């Protein structure tokens, strides 16, 4: 039972946090890339 990853145990409260952090980081990177591309196209 203890060998299962913490992701399967939401009771710890840390199982869902990494997914939120990853989603925020990915979204931020995508937004930055889009903004940089738009700036390059306008110039």
Residue pairs with C-beta under 8 A, 6 or more apart in sequence:
6 12
6 14
6 15
7 15
7 18
8 15
9 15
10 16
